[in-house]
Each structure stands twice: as C-alpha cells, then as structure tokens.
Amino acid sequence: MRHYAVLRLLLACFFLYFAWPVIPLASTELEKIFWGAWLLFLVLVIGANLSTLLQLSDPPIMEQEQYIKDRLYKD
C-alpha cells in the first residue's frame, strides 16, 4: 500500500509549507524548543514513510493485512 506512504509524505510537506514562515519568528526559548521538537518529529515521519515507500521496512500491520488479501484475490 504505497499510496498511503505517499499521502502521508504529502501531508507532512503540506504542514511544513504552512509552518516554515512561522519558525524563524520564534523569539522565546519555549517557542524554539517547540519548533525544534516539531521539526524533529517531522523528520521522523518523513524518514519512516520514505523507508516504507522504498521498501526498507515492512508496512504497518494494518496495511499488511490488506496486502495479503489483495495477493489472495489476485492469484
């Protein structure tokens, strides 16, 4: 189910598109910590979805069951 990984990557890029202009405006230490954590989480999301898309790891369990059903019906 690669299209789920592509959709999640597009959603992450969409969120980054709206957050990017606000990130440099962080003035307090708390805002900087928040945006740093947010960017770290974004990198993890993008990395996980890229590894699924490039088949470096197995897809999530919910998607594996659908993949097995699809293979059974195709054969």
N, C-alpha and C positions, 0 to 999 in steps of 0.2 A: 504494500500500500504506500507507494512512494508519494502519491499526491498529497497525503496528509503531512508528510515532512515538508513538501514544497509549500503547502498552505501555511504551516507554522513558521517557516522561514520568511514568507511574505508578510505575515502578521508581525513578526519581530522587526522587520525592516520598516514597516508602517509605524510602529511605535517609536522606533529610533528617529524616523523622519520628523515626528512631532516633538520629541524630547531634545533633539540636537540643539535647536536655538536657545533653549532654556538652560541647558547645562552650564555654559560659561557665565551665566548670571548668578550663579550660586555665590553668596557672599559670606554666610556664616559657616562655622565648622560642621554643624549638623547637616546643612544642605549639601556640603561637599561629601560627607560620609554617605548620605542618602544616594546621591548621584553615582558615587563610586560603587556602592553595593548594587545599584540598579544596572550599571554598565557591566559589572562582573556577572550578574545573573543573565544579562542579555548575551554575553559571550558564551556562557554555559549552554544556554538554549540554542544558540546558533551552532555551536560545536556539536551538541548532541544530535540535532537534526541533520547536520551535514554528514555525521558518521552514519546515521540511518540511511540517508539518501545515497551515500557512496557504498553502502552495504559493508561498513567496517564493524557494525554491531547488529545484533538482532533487533527487529522492530519490537515495539511494546507488545505485551501479552495480548491485549485486546485486538491488535491488528494481526497478530499471528493466527488467531483462531479464524478470522475472516480469510486469511491467505490459504489456510488448509482447506476450508470449504470451497474456495474458488478452484483450487487444484483438483479437488474431488469431482467437481462438476465439469471441469474441462476434459478430464480423462474419459 
